[in-house]
Structure formats: C-alpha cells, structure tokens
Amino acid sequence: MAESRLRNTGANLVYTELKRQILDLELKPGTRIFEPAMAAALQVSRTPLREAIRRLISESLLEQQPTGGVLVPLLDEKAVSELYDVRAALESLMAREACAKATTEHIEKLRGILDRNAAMVGFADEAMRHGVTLHATIADIAGNSWALRFHEQIASHVERYRYFTNNSPERREEALADHRALVEALAAKDPERAAKIAFDHVIGARDETLRVIADKGLDVE
C-alpha cells in the first residue's frame, strides 16, 4: 500500500512537470517523448513516467502514435478555431443565464475577483488564474448543469493554448477590461450585452492564439 502511494505521488509529480513543459512550450509541438531520456532527465523510474504519459494522452496533451511512439501533438489551426468557437457559444450562453440569477452577493464576489485580477495583471500566471476563476464563477452562477459540464471539458483543452494569449501584457489588460465590462453587464441585468461581451472576449482570445502560433512559426497541421 505504501509503495503504491509513493508510486502515485511520483507519477503526479512527473505529470505536473511534463504538463508544465508542454504548456510552456519547452516541449514543442511535434517533439517525441523518448522514455529512457525523459526518465533520466526527470530523475525518475519509467513506471511513474509511463503513468504520467498515459494521463497526458487522456487529456490530449500527448499523442500515441500508431507505431507506438508518443509525441506532443502538432497544433491544428482548424481544431483551435473550432474549440474556441464552441467555448465562445458556451460562455455567451452562461453569461446570459447568469444575468437572471446573479445576486448582489454574486456581483460582490465577481468584483472581488476582478480586484485581485487587476492587482496581478502584470504577472501572467496569476492573471490567468484569476481570469479562469472569474469564468468558472459565472458558470456556477448560471447553474446550467449541461453547459457547466461541457465548459469544464473544454477548459481542459483550452489550457494548452492559454500560453499564447496570456504572455502579452497588452492582451492581459484587454482581457481584464473585458472582464470588467462583463461583470458590469451582469450587475445591470443586461443579458444581451453580457452575452455579446462574453462571446467577443473568447473570439478575441481565439484570434490572438492563432496570430501567436503563426508568428512563432510553430508546427501546425
């Protein structure tokens, strides 16, 4: 039992580090994962490495090849665009529904998140964390169980692309302005405005993601 817990802890640590390297583009799209070299680099045995790799494959952050190899998936522009289009529709729906349900306490909570976001807008990781919290809170307020379920599934895939939109200080400021406008629309009980702001916000993230991918010359399908 103790050995199993240690193995699971090791796999979690390896998973966290590999995921970080993928999201930060230290492991670039198209990079092959060679188990012996990776295990040596991370100073772990191949058992926790394999467990971490299986988990990352299940999250589409790694890809199993028909030949048996594993690589970081190439960036598919069509898939990126489609993913953000679906997310935009969901965020718009949830913003509209949240308008009818948001209480004074909800608005105060959202404004508190905005204040923390503003205080940390100069720091990419912290700004992203508060932005994610804001969207998740609006989803909870909307209370649409199916939309929430799909939103959670999509969020795990969108995570791969947050690097492209979050590293620019200008983009972080734009996102904060969008978040402020969205919360004020919710406070004003204006569902049409809230839905449009939420939709346009995600489409802006989509366009920025595709622009950065093109500018960096990353491998795409």
NORNORDA-V876157 format. One line per field, one symbol per residue. phi: phi as a letter, one per 30 degrees, with the letter a starting at -180 (. if undefined). psi: psi as a letter, one per 20 degrees, with the letter a starting at -180 (. if undefined). burial: # if it has 24 or more other C-alpha atoms within 12 Angstrom, else .. A space follows every 10 residues. Layout:
phi=???
psi=???
burial=???
This chain:
phi=.ddddddddd ddddedddde ddddidcdej ddcceedddd dchbdddddd dddeddddci cbbddedjdb bdeddceddd dddddddddd ddeddddded cdcedddddd dddddddddc ddcedddddd dddddddddd deiddddddd ddddeddded cdedccdded dddddddddd ddddddddhc dddddddddd dddddddded ddedddiddb c
psi=gghgggghgg hggggggggg hghjkhoqpi pqoogggggg hilrrighgh ggggghghjj irppqhiirp rpqqpogghg ggghgggggg hgghgghhhi iprhhggggh hgggghghhj hioggggggh ggggghgggg ggjohghggh ghghhhhhhh ihhhiiiphg hhgggggggg hghhhghiln hggggggggh ghhghghggh gggghikqpq .
burial=.........# ##.##.###. ###.#.#### ###.#..##. ...#..#### #######.## ###......# #####....# #.######## ########## ##...##..# #.##..##.. #..##.#### ########## ###...##.. #..##.#### ########.. ######.### #######.## #.######## ########## .##....#.. .
